Amino acid sequence: MSTRLACFVVPTIEICPNCKSEMIVAQVTPTFLADGFEDVIYRCKGCHSDVKRTFKLGLGAWELITGAAI
């Protein structure tokens, strides 16, 4: 899988909801059957848990649509 975005950059750092450590981008993929959406999986540097966020490109910037722990 790719870790590159097609046009613009989504936020590259998140805070882990479990241990409050820094999370980094682990994977970026286009959302299936939804143009202009990207799924971003963040991985915690501390506890190694993953969080998935869905972003949509809107007016030249990425907007958060959803977020969930996976």
N, C-alpha and C positions, 0 to 999 in steps of 0.2 A: 504494500500500500504506500501511497505517497504522503509525504509530510509537507508538500508545497501547495499553496493556494493558487487558484487560477488568476485572480486579479489583485486583491488587497489582503492585508494581514489581519487575522483575528487576534484578540488578546492572547499573548503567548504565556502569561502567567496567571494561575488561579491559586486560591488558597484551599487546602484540603478541608472538607467539612468534618472529617474524622479526627485528625491530629493537628490541624492548623499549620501544617508544613507547606512549603511551596510545591506547587504542581507544575509540570512542564507538558508541552504538547507531545503526545506519543503517536498520534495518527490523525490525518485529515482525509476525509473522503467526501465526494459529492453525495448528497442525499438522493436515494433511489426514487425515481419518478417525480422529482421536484427540482426544476431548473432554478438556479440562483441560490440554492441552499447548500451548506456545507456542514457535515458532522465532524466535530473535533473531540477527540478523546484525550483527556489530560490524565497523567499518571503522577501520583504523589511520590516525592523524593524520600519521604520518611516511611510511611506505612505501605506504599506501593498499591494503594487502592486507585481505581479508575473512576472518572466522572466524564459523562458524555454531554456535550453542549451542541445545540443546533443553531447555526447562524444563518441570516439571510442578508444578502447584499441589498442595501437600500440607500439611495442618495449618496453613493460613493463611500459608504462606510458599512461595516458589518454590524448587524443588530442581533442581539441574543434573542432567540425564539424559545428554546426550552433548555432545561438542564436536569440531569438525573444521574445518580450514582449507578454504576453498573458492576 
